[in-house]
Amino acid sequence: MKIPIYLDYNATTPTDPRVVEAMLPYFTEIYGNAASRNHSFGWTAEKAVGKARDLVGEAIGATGKEIVFTSGATESDNMAILGAAEFYREKGRHIITSPIEHKAVVDPYHALEQKGYEITFLDVDEYGRIDLKQLESSIRKDTVLVSLMAGNNEIGTLNPLGEIGQITRDHGVLFHCDATQGVGKIPIDVDEMNIDLLSMTAHKIYGPKGIGALTHGGRNPVSASARSCSAADMSVGLDPALSTSRELSGSEKPLIWRWRKWHLNRSVRSVYASRCTSGSPMNSTTSFSTAIPPNACPTISTSVSAMLRVKA
């Protein structure tokens, strides 16, 4: 066993050897420029990028044409938020989000405030949950975007994406979701959940750093030109790495969920024991919500996954 042991898998993960294996041919053998359309080297590389787009899209209910590869979730977030704000500036300058979004989301909103945009930060409860009624009542005629994450990277709380998406669709407002902590861990379907813009990255699911993606729905024109703006969109080698890491995380999801259940049960037993020791025992009417957020995200289990790898 190597010391120290790294357990913060919500921040990043090691690149899986199988992902590295999938990447290597594109550095030494299939090294054509995917933007070169007049010879076989470029065609082969372009085909690999297209296949990667299709695989990533398939994982989240999108098509390959709706996937734009980026340098990571931060670029995806910035592209979605700033792009939507700019595209719809004539319609309105009001945006809704929450105060516990990732810095990659909050920072662009603070920048937009300096340009005259009004940002509404929804209230959250002790578990980081928003109030859907407050969300709906906060939407105005000049609201152009709602931006809420799939799962919180600090406390693991999941947002009800389907319900949020239905509210935004009913009001004709774009819905952006930072799904960095959700893709590969929980079921996400951008079509069923009415998600117009979705950000993701590879290095949270055993892929390399430096590759992410932005998904833009068919009805959303914001990212129609984004493909020509992203430097990573033709990064042969990194693109297949994201699709490979997505496939692997999906196949290993049942194992992660089993360990998540074990981990949460152990946490509840620990709280039970501590309360008994302190003279405040739990009984049949005691809620475990004081121990575990009721909609805790499986990202909680990523530290357990790290422990599994160390044990192996």
Residue frames relative to the residue before (quaternion, step in Angstrom):
aa qw qx qy qz dx dy dz
M 1.0000 0.0000 0.0000 0.0000 0.00 0.00 0.00
K 0.2901 -0.7651 0.5522 0.1600 3.55 -0.89 0.98
I 0.1790 -0.7657 0.6128 0.0783 3.53 -1.03 0.89
P 0.5366 -0.1958 -0.8190 0.0549 1.66 -1.88 1.66
I 0.4376 -0.6689 0.5374 0.2689 3.56 -1.32 0.36
Y 0.2785 -0.7721 0.5537 0.1406 3.57 -0.79 1.05
L 0.0456 -0.8337 0.5500 -0.0175 3.58 -0.67 1.12
D 0.5657 0.6226 -0.3908 0.3736 3.62 1.19 -0.11
Y 0.0458 0.8485 -0.5232 0.0645 3.56 0.56 1.18
N 0.5112 0.5861 -0.4480 0.4410 3.59 1.25 0.14
A 0.6525 0.5034 -0.3087 0.4749 3.59 1.18 -0.54
T 0.7516 -0.2462 0.1688 0.5883 3.56 0.94 -0.88
T 0.2444 -0.7500 0.5944 0.1564 3.56 -1.28 0.30
P 0.5433 -0.5748 0.4667 0.3957 3.60 -1.16 0.35
T 0.5084 -0.6294 0.4795 0.3398 3.57 -1.11 0.56
D 0.4473 -0.7018 0.4911 0.2574 3.54 -0.74 1.10
P 0.5621 -0.6235 0.4219 0.3425 3.63 -0.92 0.85
R 0.6292 0.5377 -0.3369 0.4489 3.59 1.09 -0.65
V 0.6188 0.5188 -0.3383 0.4832 3.57 1.16 -0.61
V 0.6294 0.5280 -0.3257 0.4680 3.56 0.99 -0.86
E 0.6437 0.5330 -0.3147 0.4501 3.57 0.98 -0.90
A 0.6627 0.5010 -0.3011 0.4682 3.58 1.04 -0.79
M 0.6675 0.5206 -0.2916 0.4454 3.57 1.13 -0.64
L 0.6135 0.6489 -0.3466 0.2870 3.57 0.87 -1.01
P 0.6489 0.5295 -0.3594 0.4115 3.66 0.80 -0.78
Y 0.6747 0.5135 -0.2979 0.4387 3.57 1.09 -0.66
F 0.6408 0.4861 -0.3314 0.4933 3.57 1.29 0.00
T 0.8088 0.2890 -0.1217 0.4975 3.58 1.08 -0.65
E 0.7852 0.3080 -0.1499 0.5159 3.60 1.07 -0.68
I 0.7769 0.2070 -0.0977 0.5865 3.57 0.81 -1.07
Y 0.1665 0.8556 -0.4631 0.1604 3.53 0.58 1.21
G 0.3439 0.7658 -0.4834 0.2483 3.59 1.21 0.33
N 0.5066 -0.6158 0.5111 0.3208 3.53 -1.31 0.40
A 0.4194 -0.7418 0.4651 0.2399 3.58 -0.58 1.14
A 0.6461 0.5096 -0.3200 0.4696 3.58 1.24 -0.33
S 0.5587 0.5832 -0.3952 0.4377 3.60 1.28 -0.06
R 0.1281 -0.8559 0.5005 0.0231 3.56 -0.24 1.29
N 0.6815 0.5282 -0.2842 0.4192 3.59 1.22 -0.05
H 0.7688 0.2354 -0.2169 0.5536 3.61 1.12 0.44
S 0.6917 -0.5338 0.3135 0.3720 3.57 -1.27 0.49
F 0.5815 0.5796 -0.3883 0.4185 3.61 1.09 -0.62
G 0.6858 0.4744 -0.2715 0.4805 3.55 0.94 -0.91
W 0.6353 0.5389 -0.3339 0.4411 3.58 0.99 -0.79
T 0.6520 0.5174 -0.3109 0.4589 3.58 0.99 -0.88
A 0.6671 0.4941 -0.2989 0.4706 3.57 0.95 -0.88
E 0.6488 0.5199 -0.3143 0.4583 3.57 0.96 -0.85
K 0.6241 0.5387 -0.3329 0.4576 3.58 1.05 -0.77
A 0.6467 0.5204 -0.3176 0.4583 3.59 1.01 -0.81
V 0.6486 0.5035 -0.3162 0.4752 3.58 0.99 -0.83
G 0.6510 0.5246 -0.3123 0.4511 3.58 0.98 -0.85
K 0.6419 0.5143 -0.3159 0.4729 3.57 1.01 -0.82
A 0.6371 0.5266 -0.3261 0.4586 3.57 1.01 -0.81
R 0.6288 0.5320 -0.3314 0.4602 3.58 1.00 -0.83
D 0.6628 0.5180 -0.3080 0.4444 3.57 0.88 -0.96
L 0.6735 0.5040 -0.3004 0.4496 3.60 0.93 -0.90
V 0.6572 0.4906 -0.3111 0.4803 3.57 0.96 -0.83
G 0.6532 0.5207 -0.3121 0.4526 3.57 0.95 -0.86
E 0.6313 0.5518 -0.3215 0.4401 3.55 0.99 -0.87
A 0.6518 0.5488 -0.3137 0.4190 3.58 1.03 -0.76
I 0.7943 0.2741 -0.1337 0.5255 3.58 1.13 -0.59
G 0.6130 -0.6023 0.3414 0.3806 3.58 1.17 0.46
A 0.5678 0.5689 -0.3923 0.4472 3.57 1.17 0.54
T 0.4701 -0.6286 0.5190 0.3383 3.55 -1.30 0.04
G 0.6593 -0.5158 0.3665 0.4062 3.55 -1.22 0.38
K 0.6308 0.5520 -0.3302 0.4340 3.58 1.09 -0.70
E 0.6767 0.4851 -0.2877 0.4732 3.58 1.24 -0.39
I 0.6008 0.5516 -0.3521 0.4591 3.58 1.31 0.10
V 0.0472 -0.7597 0.6485 0.0116 3.55 -0.90 1.02
F 0.3043 -0.7580 0.5479 0.1807 3.59 -0.64 1.07
T 0.1037 -0.7878 0.6070 0.0114 3.54 -1.05 0.89
S 0.6437 -0.5150 0.3856 0.4145 3.56 -1.28 -0.14
G 0.7828 -0.2045 0.1352 0.5720 3.60 1.26 -0.09
A 0.7313 -0.4376 0.2925 0.4337 3.56 -1.31 0.09
T 0.6046 0.5693 -0.3672 0.4191 3.60 1.04 -0.68
E 0.6672 0.4686 -0.3026 0.4937 3.58 0.92 -0.86
S 0.6301 0.5371 -0.3359 0.4490 3.59 0.99 -0.80
D 0.6518 0.5137 -0.3086 0.4648 3.58 0.95 -0.90
N 0.6780 0.4952 -0.2875 0.4608 3.56 0.87 -0.99
M 0.6504 0.5221 -0.3154 0.4526 3.56 0.95 -0.87
A 0.6804 0.4922 -0.2866 0.4611 3.58 0.95 -0.92
I 0.7197 0.4655 -0.2554 0.4473 3.56 0.76 -1.08
L 0.7236 0.4257 -0.2501 0.4824 3.56 0.74 -1.05
G 0.6285 0.5399 -0.3325 0.4505 3.57 1.09 -0.70
A 0.6658 0.4930 -0.2983 0.4741 3.58 0.94 -0.90
A 0.6493 0.5266 -0.3150 0.4492 3.57 0.94 -0.90
E 0.6864 0.4778 -0.2818 0.4703 3.57 0.94 -0.89
F 0.6738 0.5192 -0.3041 0.4290 3.57 0.89 -0.95
Y 0.7927 0.3061 -0.1420 0.5076 3.58 0.96 -0.88
R 0.2836 0.8041 -0.4906 0.1799 3.60 1.19 0.35
E 0.6420 0.5183 -0.3314 0.4576 3.61 1.12 -0.57
K 0.6407 0.5194 -0.3221 0.4647 3.59 1.17 -0.59
G 0.7612 -0.2852 0.2087 0.5438 3.58 0.95 -0.84
R 0.2781 -0.7622 0.5647 0.1513 3.54 -1.28 0.32
H 0.4989 0.6258 -0.4406 0.4067 3.55 1.06 0.80
I 0.0275 -0.8003 0.5972 -0.0459 3.58 -0.82 1.07
I 0.2257 -0.7765 0.5785 0.1071 3.57 -1.08 0.78
T 0.1227 0.7703 -0.6177 0.1007 3.57 -0.97 0.89
S 0.4349 -0.6680 0.5109 0.3218 3.61 -1.18 -0.39
P 0.5791 -0.6270 0.3964 0.3382 3.61 -1.12 0.53
I 0.7018 0.4548 -0.2797 0.4716 3.62 1.19 -0.25
E 0.3257 0.7198 -0.5345 0.3002 3.57 1.15 0.57
H 0.6347 -0.5205 0.4043 0.4036 3.55 -1.27 0.33
K 0.6532 -0.5355 0.3760 0.3810 3.54 -1.20 0.59
A 0.6123 0.5685 -0.3408 0.4310 3.57 1.11 -0.66
V 0.6806 0.4284 -0.2707 0.5291 3.57 1.28 -0.35
V 0.6779 0.5091 -0.2983 0.4385 3.57 0.87 -0.94
D 0.6430 0.5538 -0.3332 0.4110 3.61 0.91 -0.87
P 0.6609 0.4877 -0.3327 0.4634 3.66 0.84 -0.80
Y 0.6458 0.5204 -0.3314 0.4498 3.59 1.04 -0.67
H 0.6246 0.5088 -0.3396 0.4856 3.57 1.04 -0.68
A 0.6296 0.5236 -0.3315 0.4686 3.58 1.06 -0.71
L 0.6554 0.5048 -0.3098 0.4687 3.59 1.02 -0.80
E 0.5859 0.5712 -0.3714 0.4387 3.59 1.09 -0.63
Q 0.6441 0.5248 -0.3130 0.4602 3.55 1.07 -0.76
K 0.6988 0.4381 -0.2622 0.5009 3.58 1.24 -0.39
G 0.6858 -0.5265 0.2761 0.4199 3.56 1.24 0.33
Y 0.4980 0.6339 -0.4442 0.3909 3.60 1.23 0.14
E 0.3125 -0.7291 0.5774 0.1933 3.56 -1.17 0.63
I 0.1163 -0.8051 0.5810 0.0257 3.57 -0.66 1.12
T 0.1834 -0.7647 0.6104 0.0951 3.56 -0.81 1.04
F 0.1544 -0.7757 0.6080 0.0695 3.56 -0.73 1.12
L 0.3571 -0.7665 0.4984 0.1911 3.57 -0.44 1.23
D 0.5160 -0.6080 0.4980 0.3408 3.55 -1.21 0.49
V 0.1293 -0.7589 0.6292 0.1067 3.58 -1.21 0.51
D 0.4496 -0.6821 0.5003 0.2869 3.56 -1.14 0.60
E 0.7799 -0.3598 0.2330 0.4560 3.57 -1.29 -0.16
Y 0.7034 0.4258 -0.2661 0.5031 3.58 1.23 -0.37
G 0.5662 -0.6170 0.3776 0.3951 3.58 1.24 0.09
R 0.4727 0.6778 -0.4378 0.3542 3.58 1.24 0.37
I 0.3677 -0.7088 0.5555 0.2320 3.56 -1.07 0.76
D 0.4239 -0.6488 0.5610 0.2909 3.55 -1.34 0.25
L 0.3972 -0.7496 0.4772 0.2293 3.59 -0.50 1.16
K 0.6139 0.5419 -0.3499 0.4550 3.57 1.11 -0.62
Q 0.6424 0.5030 -0.3220 0.4802 3.58 1.04 -0.75
L 0.6046 0.5549 -0.3512 0.4508 3.56 1.05 -0.77
E 0.7078 0.4658 -0.2770 0.4531 3.57 0.74 -1.03
S 0.6820 0.4846 -0.2950 0.4615 3.58 0.96 -0.82
S 0.6375 0.5412 -0.3260 0.4409 3.59 1.21 -0.41
I 0.5608 0.6051 -0.3896 0.4094 3.59 1.24 -0.34
R 0.0950 -0.7985 0.5944 0.0065 3.55 -0.87 1.05
K 0.7019 -0.4432 0.3341 0.4465 3.56 -1.29 0.04
D 0.7408 0.3948 -0.2261 0.4942 3.58 1.10 -0.66
T 0.4208 0.6857 -0.4781 0.3525 3.60 1.26 0.34
V 0.1267 -0.8277 0.5451 0.0411 3.58 -0.73 1.05
L 0.8209 0.0978 -0.0129 0.5625 3.60 1.14 -0.46
V 0.1114 -0.7223 0.6774 0.0838 3.51 -1.23 0.73
S 0.0383 -0.8160 0.5762 -0.0249 3.59 -0.74 1.05
L 0.1682 0.7824 -0.5731 0.1762 3.57 -0.44 1.26
M 0.4740 -0.7124 0.4530 0.2500 3.57 -0.92 0.94
A 0.5647 -0.5902 0.4581 0.3506 3.54 -1.28 0.40
G 0.7921 -0.0724 0.0915 0.5991 3.57 0.82 -1.04
N 0.4433 -0.7084 0.4812 0.2648 3.56 -0.92 0.87
N 0.4487 -0.7342 0.4519 0.2354 3.55 -0.85 1.01
E 0.6838 0.4756 -0.2902 0.4711 3.62 1.21 -0.31
I 0.8298 0.1894 -0.0707 0.5202 3.59 0.79 -0.99
G 0.5089 -0.7172 0.3804 0.2862 3.59 1.26 0.02
T 0.4276 0.7217 -0.4603 0.2906 3.60 1.23 0.08
L 0.2980 -0.7536 0.5651 0.1548 3.55 -1.01 0.92
N 0.3190 -0.7126 0.5872 0.2137 3.55 -1.08 0.72
P 0.4709 -0.6635 0.4955 0.3040 3.63 -1.06 0.67
L 0.2006 -0.8527 0.4693 0.1113 3.55 0.36 1.26
G 0.6415 0.5401 -0.3293 0.4341 3.58 0.95 -0.82
E 0.6832 0.4776 -0.2822 0.4749 3.57 0.94 -0.89
I 0.6284 0.5188 -0.3310 0.4759 3.57 1.04 -0.77
G 0.6657 0.5194 -0.2973 0.4456 3.55 0.92 -0.93
Q 0.6445 0.5178 -0.3260 0.4585 3.58 1.03 -0.74
I 0.6347 0.5255 -0.3241 0.4648 3.58 1.04 -0.80
T 0.6895 0.4738 -0.2936 0.4625 3.59 0.84 -0.93
R 0.6451 0.5169 -0.3268 0.4582 3.59 1.00 -0.77
D 0.6394 0.5345 -0.3234 0.4482 3.59 1.00 -0.83
H 0.7500 0.3769 -0.1998 0.5055 3.57 1.09 -0.70
G 0.4779 -0.7078 0.4182 0.3095 3.59 1.26 0.12
V 0.4901 0.6417 -0.4306 0.4033 3.56 1.12 0.76
L 0.5031 -0.6525 0.4745 0.3098 3.58 -1.03 0.76
F 0.1921 -0.7665 0.6047 0.0999 3.56 -1.13 0.75
H 0.0740 -0.7760 0.6261 0.0156 3.56 -0.69 1.17
C 0.0766 -0.7996 0.5954 0.0154 3.57 -0.93 0.92
D 0.2568 -0.7136 0.6321 0.1589 3.54 -0.86 1.01
A 0.0418 -0.8432 0.5346 -0.0388 3.55 -0.11 1.35
T 0.1890 0.8263 -0.5101 0.1458 3.58 1.17 0.54
Q 0.7610 0.3510 -0.1910 0.5111 3.58 0.96 -0.85
G 0.6644 0.5273 -0.3020 0.4351 3.58 1.25 0.06
V 0.6355 0.5508 -0.3415 0.4196 3.59 0.91 -0.89
G 0.8041 0.2340 -0.2047 0.5067 3.54 -0.84 1.03
K 0.7315 0.3954 -0.2240 0.5083 3.59 1.27 -0.18
I 0.7818 0.0947 -0.0548 0.6139 3.58 1.08 -0.72
P 0.5921 -0.5698 0.4124 0.3932 3.62 -1.16 0.47
I 0.0528 0.7764 -0.6253 0.0586 3.57 -0.88 0.99
D 0.0272 0.7727 -0.6318 0.0552 3.55 -0.88 1.03
V 0.3439 -0.7863 0.4738 0.1972 3.57 -0.26 1.25
D 0.6387 0.5253 -0.3313 0.4543 3.58 1.11 -0.60
E 0.7050 0.4541 -0.2680 0.4743 3.58 0.79 -1.01
M 0.7348 0.4172 -0.2227 0.4862 3.59 1.05 -0.75
N 0.3982 -0.7481 0.4513 0.2794 3.58 1.32 0.07
I 0.3234 0.7270 -0.5292 0.2946 3.58 0.96 0.91
D 0.2829 -0.7937 0.5205 0.1386 3.57 -0.63 1.15
L 0.7917 0.0889 -0.0126 0.6043 3.57 1.04 -0.80
L 0.0138 0.8122 -0.5809 0.0522 3.59 -0.70 1.07
S 0.2051 -0.7833 0.5805 0.0861 3.56 -0.90 1.02
M 0.0621 0.7904 -0.6070 0.0536 3.56 -1.09 0.75
T 0.1506 -0.7741 0.6050 0.1096 3.56 -1.31 0.20
A 0.5392 -0.6626 0.4288 0.2938 3.56 -1.21 0.50
H 0.6945 0.5428 -0.3027 0.3626 3.57 0.91 -0.87
K 0.5699 0.5520 -0.4015 0.4574 3.61 1.26 0.13
I 0.7598 0.3057 -0.1665 0.5491 3.58 1.24 -0.36
Y 0.7011 -0.5191 0.2482 0.4211 3.54 0.92 1.07
G 0.4999 0.5976 -0.4580 0.4280 3.55 1.13 0.71
P 0.6462 -0.5318 0.3699 0.4035 3.61 -1.26 0.07
K 0.5229 -0.5724 0.5120 0.3698 3.54 -1.27 0.29
G 0.7106 0.4718 -0.3218 0.4110 3.56 -1.15 0.55
I 0.7460 0.2915 -0.2245 0.5550 3.60 1.21 0.20
G 0.0956 0.7673 -0.6261 0.1004 3.52 -0.91 1.01
A 0.2629 -0.7623 0.5625 0.1827 3.57 -1.23 -0.30
L 0.1834 -0.7248 0.6505 0.1337 3.49 -1.33 0.48
T 0.1898 -0.7733 0.5972 0.0964 3.55 -0.84 1.01
H 0.0552 -0.7903 0.6098 0.0239 3.56 -0.86 0.91
G 0.4528 -0.7199 0.4636 0.2486 3.56 -0.76 1.08
G 0.6718 -0.5363 0.3447 0.3771 3.55 -1.22 0.50
R 0.7067 0.4568 -0.2793 0.4625 3.60 1.03 -0.69
N 0.6535 0.5491 -0.2959 0.4288 3.58 1.28 -0.29
P 0.2582 -0.8124 0.5064 0.1300 3.60 -0.53 1.13
V 0.4308 0.7457 -0.4425 0.2502 3.59 1.26 -0.27
S 0.8048 0.2916 -0.1358 0.4988 3.56 0.81 -1.01
A 0.3228 0.7696 -0.4999 0.2318 3.58 1.22 0.27
S 0.7480 0.3468 -0.2029 0.5283 3.57 1.10 -0.68
A 0.4326 0.7370 -0.4404 0.2752 3.59 1.29 -0.04
R 0.5676 0.6258 -0.3857 0.3709 3.57 1.11 -0.65
S 0.7021 0.4457 -0.2659 0.4876 3.56 1.09 -0.68
C 0.6501 0.5420 -0.3061 0.4358 3.58 1.29 -0.23
S 0.6937 0.4993 -0.2783 0.4382 3.57 1.11 -0.58
A 0.4138 -0.7278 0.4978 0.2267 3.53 -0.77 1.08
A 0.6883 0.5020 -0.2803 0.4424 3.59 1.14 -0.58
D 0.4885 0.7189 -0.4184 0.2637 3.58 1.21 -0.29
M 0.7612 0.2659 -0.1818 0.5629 3.60 1.17 -0.36
S 0.3519 0.7487 -0.4933 0.2690 3.58 1.11 0.61
V 0.2023 -0.8155 0.5338 0.0947 3.55 0.20 1.31
G 0.7013 0.3883 -0.3267 0.5006 3.57 -0.82 1.00
L 0.7231 0.3751 -0.2316 0.5317 3.57 0.84 -0.95
D 0.6250 0.5529 -0.3424 0.4318 3.59 1.00 -0.78
P 0.6784 0.4535 -0.3035 0.4920 3.65 0.83 -0.86
A 0.5928 0.5778 -0.3711 0.4207 3.57 1.12 -0.58
L 0.6455 0.5122 -0.3227 0.4657 3.58 1.00 -0.79
S 0.6763 0.4820 -0.3061 0.4655 3.57 0.90 -0.87
T 0.6440 0.5175 -0.3233 0.4615 3.60 1.03 -0.75
S 0.6655 0.4888 -0.3124 0.4696 3.59 0.90 -0.86
R 0.6139 0.5369 -0.3473 0.4629 3.57 1.09 -0.67
E 0.6480 0.5200 -0.3158 0.4583 3.59 0.95 -0.88
L 0.6790 0.4980 -0.2928 0.4531 3.57 0.89 -0.95
S 0.6578 0.5035 -0.3223 0.4581 3.59 0.92 -0.85
G 0.6383 0.5296 -0.3284 0.4520 3.57 1.07 -0.70
S 0.6854 0.4872 -0.2897 0.4572 3.58 0.95 -0.86
E 0.7268 0.4139 -0.2352 0.4952 3.58 1.13 -0.60
K 0.3844 0.7588 -0.4575 0.2589 3.57 1.29 0.01
P 0.6337 0.5350 -0.3611 0.4262 3.68 0.88 -0.78
L 0.6401 0.5179 -0.3274 0.4636 3.60 1.01 -0.79
I 0.6499 0.5172 -0.3169 0.4580 3.57 0.94 -0.89
W 0.6778 0.4932 -0.3042 0.4524 3.59 0.92 -0.86
R 0.6160 0.5299 -0.3584 0.4596 3.60 1.04 -0.65
W 0.6841 0.4644 -0.2855 0.4846 3.58 0.96 -0.85
R 0.5777 0.5642 -0.3752 0.4551 3.57 1.15 -0.55
K 0.6561 0.5125 -0.3074 0.4607 3.58 0.91 -0.95
W 0.6470 0.5115 -0.3159 0.4689 3.56 0.98 -0.86
H 0.6628 0.5227 -0.2985 0.4453 3.55 0.96 -0.95
L 0.6777 0.4843 -0.2940 0.4687 3.61 0.91 -0.89
N 0.6387 0.5218 -0.3289 0.4600 3.58 0.98 -0.81
R 0.6434 0.5156 -0.3173 0.4686 3.55 1.02 -0.82
S 0.6370 0.5306 -0.3247 0.4552 3.59 1.03 -0.79
V 0.6477 0.5136 -0.3124 0.4681 3.57 0.99 -0.86
R 0.6532 0.5073 -0.3199 0.4623 3.59 0.95 -0.87
S 0.6279 0.5424 -0.3307 0.4496 3.57 1.08 -0.76
V 0.6547 0.4937 -0.3093 0.4816 3.57 0.98 -0.88
Y 0.6218 0.5479 -0.3339 0.4490 3.58 1.00 -0.84
A 0.6807 0.4933 -0.2873 0.4591 3.56 0.87 -0.97
S 0.6646 0.5081 -0.3117 0.4506 3.59 0.93 -0.86
R 0.6594 0.5000 -0.3166 0.4638 3.59 1.00 -0.73
C 0.6166 0.5278 -0.3474 0.4695 3.55 1.07 -0.69
T 0.6575 0.5193 -0.2965 0.4583 3.57 0.99 -0.88
S 0.7169 0.4508 -0.2480 0.4704 3.57 1.04 -0.83
G 0.5692 -0.6162 0.3794 0.3902 3.57 1.27 -0.05
S 0.6646 0.4473 -0.3117 0.5109 3.60 1.26 0.22
P 0.0248 -0.8568 0.5150 0.0083 3.58 0.59 1.13
M 0.4730 -0.6340 0.5272 0.3106 3.54 -1.21 0.54
N 0.1300 -0.7639 0.6213 0.1163 3.54 -1.22 0.42
S 0.7677 -0.3969 0.2349 0.4450 3.55 -1.27 -0.04
T 0.7010 0.4493 -0.2769 0.4796 3.59 1.18 -0.39
T 0.4997 0.6666 -0.4233 0.3561 3.58 1.29 -0.08
S 0.3489 -0.7380 0.5414 0.2013 3.56 -0.92 0.92
F 0.3963 -0.7146 0.5270 0.2337 3.53 -0.98 0.85
S 0.4418 0.7230 -0.4493 0.2833 3.59 1.26 -0.09
T 0.5902 0.5649 -0.3767 0.4366 3.57 1.19 -0.38
A 0.6895 0.4542 -0.2790 0.4904 3.54 1.26 -0.36
I 0.8093 0.0915 -0.0021 0.5803 3.56 0.91 -0.97
P 0.4870 -0.6456 0.4902 0.3252 3.63 -0.79 0.90
P 0.5261 -0.6868 0.3992 0.3037 3.63 -0.78 0.97
N 0.7733 0.2331 -0.1742 0.5634 3.60 1.12 -0.39
A 0.0981 0.8346 -0.5319 0.1041 3.54 0.96 0.95
C 0.4461 -0.7160 0.4871 0.2261 3.52 -1.01 0.90
P 0.5611 -0.6075 0.4349 0.3562 3.61 -1.09 0.58
T 0.4677 0.6547 -0.4700 0.3629 3.60 1.20 -0.06
I 0.4977 0.6340 -0.4279 0.4090 3.57 1.24 -0.34
S 0.7063 0.4915 -0.2601 0.4381 3.54 1.02 -0.86
T 0.4833 0.6778 -0.4570 0.3134 3.59 1.16 -0.12
S 0.6072 0.5319 -0.3654 0.4635 3.58 1.12 -0.55
V 0.6158 0.5267 -0.3374 0.4790 3.56 1.14 -0.67
S 0.6166 0.5390 -0.3392 0.4628 3.56 1.06 -0.77
A 0.6252 0.5314 -0.3304 0.4665 3.55 1.07 -0.77
M 0.6445 0.5188 -0.3175 0.4634 3.56 1.00 -0.87
L 0.6063 0.5607 -0.3489 0.4431 3.56 1.07 -0.76
R 0.6791 0.4963 -0.2955 0.4529 3.56 0.90 -0.93
V 0.6295 0.5226 -0.3334 0.4685 3.57 1.06 -0.75
K 0.6558 0.5217 -0.3014 0.4548 3.54 0.99 -0.93
A 0.6560 0.5184 -0.3108 0.4520 3.55 1.06 -0.82
